[in-house]
């Protein structure tokens, strides 16, 4: 196992992690921003008002993006399994 292969695997793992987390984080960010603007406009400072919609948004994003996320993760897993013979050297 060469250092280049380890570096490539680590880089690819980070890319996959970011790609899988991105839709959920973007949904949470957008909902949090909208709720913050709403709270600033209405002067409502309730912590649960920001927390609950974000949780709901992340759950909706998870339902919407789950098929794509599983496909992406399955492809990455197949790539890792395909590299197993090359790791024996």
RAHU-V900658 format. One record per run of one state. SS is the DSSP state (helix for helix, strand for strand, loop for the rest). FROM is the first residue (numbers start at 1). LEN is the number of residues. If there is no record, write none. Layout:
BEGIN
ss = [SS:SS]
from = [FROM:FROM]
len = [LEN:LEN]
END
This chain:
BEGIN
ss = [loop:helix:loop:helix:loop]
from = [1:3:43:47:88]
len = [2:40:4:41:2]
END
